[in-house]
Amino acid sequence: MKQISGNKLLVRALKEEGVDTIFGYPGACTIDISDELYKQDDIRIILPRHEQALVHEADAYARTTGKVGVCLVTSGPGATNLVTGLATANYDSVPLVCFTGQVPVGLVGNDAFQEVDIVGITRSICKYAVTVKRREELGSIIKKAFYIAHTGKPGVVVVDLPKDIQQENGSGIYPEQIELRGCKPNVSVHMGQIKKAVGLLNQSEKPVFLVGGGVLISGAEREMTRLAEMTNIPVVTTIMGKGALPSSHPLYVGNLGIHGCYAANFAVSSCDLLFSIGTRFNDRITGKIGDFAKNASIVHIDIDSASISRNIAVDVPIVSDAKEAILALLEKACPLCTEEWLRTIDGWKREHPLAAERPGLTPQRIIQSINRIFDRAIIATDVGQNQLWATQFLELGEGRKMLTSGGLGTMGYGFPAAIGAKAGNPDMDVIVISGDGGFQMNVQEMATAVAYELPVIICIFNNGYLGNVRQWQEMFFDRHYSSTCIQRRKSCPLPCNSPGENCPDYIPDFIKLAGSYGAAGIRVTAEEEIDKALLSAKRNKKGPTVIEFIIGREENVLPIVPPGNRLSDMILERKG
């Protein structure tokens, strides 16, 4: 075969891997690749306005299409700007392959212009990172990257491409397959462990399914619903697992954790069998570890063996793909007599509903309107109070999906994630639920949305604070509102522990800002304006619409488990 440059082989490899979209930001060390991409029209190049946003966009594209997300950035700051996005995607098991430009091999380690050791920087926050040091390795390394990214527990792969490797001629062959010793994840089910798990199920009187993001990643929503219905077992979810069972399903209890609902937290605290599928037992869901599911036997299914018994010791570990394990359970499990247990849980739900409806422009009301108006939608959230309200009140199921940063909790994720989701799903309504703080972390992506005519709907919950931190300051730090008021100016008096009549105007004006980018902007100040604004945004198919909701400045997310407490020790109401 005729010899070709490394750049030509890269483009050929991308096409062989079925890549149709790249999120890329050019630079000196990738300009040759950009030139090769210019000569073809099979792969779409989306140019974001910042590399961090670029990764979030590729992340959401991957989450919503089932494809591997692909990034391309230059060396030095282009590469280092990826770090937060790489960690975000890797924590949430998103398959990404990120190509970074690098200085020529001979200059590596010599402090060349825009040279950084991006492999060393990212090794701990991705699944695999490698620098291509020889042209003859290029094809096999690219093949390995895509294989590792989507095989087993999905994750992020970084491929560092020195400029001279890109330019050097070599073989044009791209391998059809690759054999990797030590990278053969176990997806099959150990039937002996399944039998043990079923045995515990049959002995239990108060079982609970705890469902995490692994069920959604494996595409097992329907199978999980069938399993719950067949066994008659209630289902509790992590925020990443919400939607694995339709929110309206009678067996669905709610989210677990420090902002979980009363019934879900009490169900896990009171159960005699906790059957966890695709869940990491992190501190956000366990509360005080020593008291987590204290009276329960624990079964844990996860594709990642390292996640099992990491924080919580389990009785029956099962290393398997979630879908394969659920299918095996459907063959072996039997209906259980759980009516009394379900009545107890229903009593908790009635006694302590997630939030009492009250009039006014509340986050609950806004999200309820989104549920009513958008039958089919992808909803991306940012991080903070807006994320917690969304995970509490969004009704998810087959027609409505949620994207959020669960493991890392990355502010600034929501808006670029919506752009990536819309790029991959042009026929779906895509909505962002964001706070005023998180939105400003990647506000420059408004230009991306406008340039690519992506009609995303951006719902900003504006309370003039970094609301989640302010809530903690109110509840646990005697209202010491330190560095959380976004409206604060140098002239404001100290100390300040509450909003007042003389607070300065909010900056920026989000409606004028939207207009400056060529986007639509709507400000909502009253409950009766919610539906009109959302419907207007839904009709706008030409570009993005910003809807700024002016909510109460000291709205709180409740319930909450104070730090270091048991899940059952919830604060349910605001004091004072």
N, C-alpha and C positions, 0 to 999 in steps of 0.2 A: 504493500500500500504506500502511496505517496506520503512523504513526510509533511507534517503541518505544524504550525506554531502551537504552543501551549494554549493560547487564547482560542484558537479555532477548535482545539480538542475540548476545552471547557464548554464552549457553546454547543458543540455536538453532544457532549455528555448530558447537558441540561435538557436538550430535546429528547434524548434517549430515556431520561428519567421522567418524561412527561411534564416538565416544568413549562407552564404557560405564562407565569407572572413572576417578575423579580422586583423587589423593593430595593432600589439602589441609589447611592449618592456618589458621584464620580470624584476622582482626584488623580494626582500625578501617577500614583502607583497602580491605578486601575484603568488608566485612559486607553490602554491597548485593548482591554476587554470591552470597554464601552464602544470602541471602534468596531469590534467584531459584532457586537450586538446591534449596532447601527445598520449593518449590512443584511439583516434578516428581519422578518416580520412575524415569526411564529411565537416569539416570546415578547410579551408586553412588559415594558419598563415603567414602573411608577416611581417618580421622583418626589419623595417627601421633603420637608424643610429642616429636619433634624434627624440625626442617626438614631437617637433613642426612640423617637416616634417611629422611625423606619422599622425597627425590630418589633415594636408593639403591633404595627400594621401587618407585618408578615406573620406574627404570632396569631392574630385573630383570623387572618386569611386561612391559616392552617387549621385552626380549631373549627372553623365553620364549613370548610370544604372537604376535609379529610385528606388533603394533600400535604406534602412537605412544604413548609414555607421557605423561601430562599431570599437571602440578603446579600448585597454586594456593597462594600464600602472600601475606602482607601486606607492607607496606613496611618499610624500615629493617632491624632485626635479622632479621625474618622473611625478607627477601630476601637479606641477607648470609650467613645460615646455609646458603643453598643452594650457596655457592661451591664447596666441596670436592666435593659430589655432581655439580655441573654439569661440573667439570673431569674427574671420573672417567668420566662417561658420554660426554663428548665425545672423550676420548682413545681410548675403546673403540668409537667409532662407533655410539652408541646413539641412536635417534630419540626426542627428548623435546621437548615444548613446555611451557615454564614461564611461567605468568602471575604477575606480581608486582604487588601493589597499589602505588599511588604517591599522594602528596599531590596536591591539585588543581594544574592547570597553572600557575595564577597564583602558587602558592607555591614552585614548583620553583626551586631556586637561592637560596632565602632562609633556608636552615637551619631549615626548619619541623620540627616534632616528627616523628620517625621518617622523615625524608627522607634518602635516599642516592641517589647516581647509580649505580644498579645496572647500567645499560647500560654506563657507563664501566668499572665494576668487572669485568664479565663478558665484555666484547667479545673479549678475547684467549683466552678459554677456552670459547667456543661458536662455532657456525657463523654465527649471526646474532643481533643484539640490537637492539631498537628500542623507543622510547617512542611511544605513540599520542598525538599532539598535537592532532588534530582528530577529532571524532565521525564525520565522513563517511569517514574513512580506516579505521575500525575493522574493518569486514567484510573489506576487501581485505588488511589486515595480518594478520588471523587466518588467512585462506586462504593467504597467502604463508608464514606460519609453519609450517603443516602441510606445505606443499609442500617447503619447504627442508629440514625435519627429516628427511623420509624419502626424498628424491630424491638420486641419486648416492651419494656417500659419506654415510651417515646421520650425524646429529649433533644438537646441542642448539640450540634457539632460545629466546630470552628475549623476552617481550612485556610491557612495563611499562605498566600501565593506571592513569592518573591518576583520582582519585575522581570528579571532575566529568565526565570522559568517560564513565565508567560510568553516571552518573545522567542524562546529557543525552539527550533524545529525538532520533531521527533515523530514517533509512531502516531498514526491517526486512529489506532484501534482503541475502542472503548469496551471493556470486558462486559459480557452479558451477565455474568454472575461472579460472586466472590465468596471464597471460603475463609471464615475467620475463626481460628481456634480461640476458645474462651469467650466467644460471643454467640452462644446458642442458647438464648433464653428459654426457660421452661414455660410453655403455654399449656401443656397437657395437664390433666387433673389426676392427682393421686387418689384412686378410688377408695383405698383404705382409709385415708383421711376424711374423704367425703362420708363414708359410712360412720366414722366416729362422730362427725358433726351432726349427721342425721340422728344418731343415737341420742346425743344431747338434746336435740330438738324435741324428740319424742318424749323425753323425760321432763321437759320444761313446762311450767305453768304460766310463766310471764316472760315470754321471749320477745326480743326486739331485733329487727334488722336495722343496722346502721350502715347507710349507703353513702359512699363518697364519689369523688370525681372519676375513679377508675371504672365505674359502671358506665358512665357517659363516654369515656374515652374508648371503651371496647364496643360501644354501640349496642348495649344490652338493656336499653330502657324497656322495651316490650317484654323481654324475658324476665326482667326484674318484677314488672307488674304482674305477670302470670304467676311467678313464684310467691309473691305476697298474697295474691288472691287464692292460690291453691292451698297454702298453708294457713291462711287467715292470721298472719302475723303483722303487727303494726310496723310501720317504716318511719325511721328518723333519718334525716340527712345532715351532712355537713353543708356549708354553703356551696362547695364545689359539686356536691352530689344533688343539689336541688334540681328537680326536673326529671330525675331518674324514674320517679313515679309522679303522675300528674298531681299538681298541687290540690286539685279538687277531689282526688280519690279518697273515699272514706277511710282507707287504711293509712293514709298519710297523716303523720302527727305534726311535723314541723322540723325546723332546724334545731340542731344541738349546739351548745356552747355558751360562751360568755354573754352573748346576746341572743341565745336560743329562747324558744318559747317555753313557758312553764311546763306544759304537758310533755314536751320532748325531753327536757332536762330531768323531770321527775320519772319519766318512763325508764330512762337509762339508769338513773340512780336506784330504781326499785326493781329492775328486771332480774330474773334468775338466769337468763341466757342472753348475752349480747353477741349477735352474729354480724360481724363487720365485713363488708365487701368493698374493696377498693378505697380504703381510707387510711390516712396517716393519723396516728393518735398524737396530735400536737397539742400544745398548751391552750390553744384557742377553743378546743372542744372538750378537753378533759377537766378543766378547772384543777382543783387540788388533786394531784395524781393519786395519792394514797387512798382517796375516797371515791375514785372513779369506778362506777359499776361494781361497788365493793362486794356485793352479794351474788355476783353473776359469774358463771363460767363464760369464757370468751373464745369464740371462733374467729379467726382472722384470715380472710382471703385477700391476697395481693400478689401481683405479678413480680414485685420487687422483694426478694427474700430479706434484704437489708431493712425493710420497713416493718417487718414482723417482729414483735416483742422489743422494738426499739425503746419505747417509753412505757408501754403497758405489757406486762407478761400475759401471754395467751395460753389457753389450754389445748387448742387444736389449730396449729398453723397449716395453711394450705397455700402453697406457692403456685399460682395459676393465673392465667387471663381470666378476668371477671366473667366474661360471657361464657367461656368454656365451663367454669365452675358452676354458674347458675344453671346451665343446661344439664349438667350432671345432677344437680340438686332436684331439678324438675323430674328427673327419672326416679329418684330414690325417696324424696320427701313425701309425707302424707299430710292430709288435713289435720289440724290440731284443734282442740277444744279451748279456744281462747276468748269465748264470749264474755266471761266475767272480767278478764283482764282488759278487754277492749272497752267495756262499760266503765271501768275505773279510769282509763285514759280519757274517754269522752267526758267524764265528769270533771277532770282537770281542765280540759279544753273549755268547757262551759263556764267553770268557776273563774278561770283566769284566761280570758281571751288575749290574743297577742297585743291588741291595743283597742281601747274603747274609741269608737268613732266619735268625733266631735266636729262641730262646724268650723269653717275657716279654711284658709289656704295652707293645709298641712301636707307634709310629704305623703302620708297615707292616702289622702284624697287624690293627690296628683297621680300616684301609682295606680290607684284603683281606676282612674280615668284611662290610663294607658292600657290596663287590662281590658277595659270595655271597648276601646276604640280600635285596638290593633289585634286582630285575630291571629295573624301570622307575622311574627317579628323576631328580630335578633336585638336583644337589649344588652348593651355594654355598659358596665358601671365603672366609675372611678373608685377611689378608696377613701374611706372616711365614713361619716354618718350617712352620706348618700348611698354608699354600698350596703350598709347595714339595713337601712330602710328598704332598699330594693330587694335584698335577700329575704326580708320579712314579708313583704306585701306583694311581690310579683307572683302572678299565677302562671306557672310554667307547665309545659306539656309538649305534645307533638308539634303544635303550631308556634310555640313561643319559647325561645331559648335565651339563656343568659351567658354573657362573657364577663369574667371578672378576674382580678389578680388575687388568688386565694393564698398561696404559699408565702409570697414575698410581701404582699400588700403594697403595691407600687402606685403611689399617687402619680397622676399624669397618664395612666394606662387607658382610661375610658375612651377619650376622643379619638386617638389614633387607632385603637382597636376597632371602633365603629367604622373608620375609613377602610381598614383592611377587610372587615366583614362585608361591607357594601361592595368593595371591589370584587370579592369572590362570590357575592350573592346579589346581583343587580336587581333581581325581581322581588326581593324581600324588603319590607320596611326595616330600617335599622335606626335604633334610638340610643342615645347616650343619656345616662343619668349621672350627673357630675356635681361636685361642689364647686363653689367659686374659687377655692384654692387650687384644687386638682386641675380644673380646666385651664388655669393660667400656666400650668407647667408645660403644656404642649399646645398653647393657643395658636402658635404659628402654623399648625396643620390646617387651619382654616383655609389657607392658600392652597394646600393640596386638595382639599375637598372641592373648592371652587374650580380649580384648574381642571380636575378630572370629572367635573359635573356630577358629583356624588351627593344625592339628596338625603344626607343623614340629618336626623333631628336631634339637636343638642339641648337637653333639659338641664339647666343650671339651677340647683337649689342654692340660692344666695342668702346666707345669713350673716355675711360680713365677718365671719370667724373661720378659723381652722376648727371646725365644729367638734370633731371627735376629741381632740386634745382639750379644747375648752370645756367639754362636758366632764372629762376626767378632772380638770382643774376645779370645776364647780363642786364635784361630788367628793373628791378625795384630797384636795389641796386648798380648802378654805377659800375658794373663788379667787385664787391668785392667777388672774388672767395674764400670764406672762407670754409675750410673743405670739399670741393667738388672734388678736384683733387685726383684721386686714384693713379696717377703716382708720386705724390709728395713724395720727400724724405727730410730728415732732412737737407741735404746740399743745397736744393733749396733756391734761394733768395726770400726775401719778399719785397714788396708785389708782388704777381703774379696774373695777371688778363687776361692771354691769354696763349695758348700753344705756344711753341717755338721750334726751331731746336735742342736745347740742353736738351730737356726734357728727364728724365731717362727712361729706358726701363720699359715696363709694367710688373708688377708681379701680379699673377703668369703667366707662359706660359701655356695657356689653352690647347694647343695641347699636350704638354708634360704631363700635369696633367691628361688629358683624358687617355693617354697611360699608365700612372702609375696605373690607375684603371682597365686597360684592355679594355678600350673603344676606338673607332675610333675617330680621330681628323682631321679636315680640316680647314685651314686658308684661307679666301677669302679676297683679297685686291683689286680686280677689278670687274667691272660690268659683264664682259664676263665670269667670273668664277662662277656666282651665280647658274645658272641652273645645271651645271656639279656637283657642290657640293651637291645640293639638291637631284639630281637623284642618286648620289652615296649613300647618306644616306638612301634614300628610298629603295635601293636594299639590304642594310645591315639588315638582319633579325635576326642576332645573338645577338645583344646587342645595346647599345646606341651609337649615333654618335654626337660629338660636332662639330658644324660649327661656327667658330669665324669670324664674319664679321667686318672688320676694317672700321668703318664709320667715317665721318668727326667729329672732336672733338667738334665742336660748332654747330652741327645740332640742329635746333629748331623745336618745334611742333607749327604749326600755322594753323588756327587762334587761338588767345587767348583773353579772356575777362579779362582785368586787375581787380585786386581785388576791390570789392565794386562798380563795374560798372554794367550797364545794359547789357543784352545779346546782344543788338544791337550795343554796343560800343566795337567792336572787333578790335584788331590789326591784320591786314591781311598780312603784309609784314615785313620782317626784315629791320630795319633801319641801315644805314651805310654800 
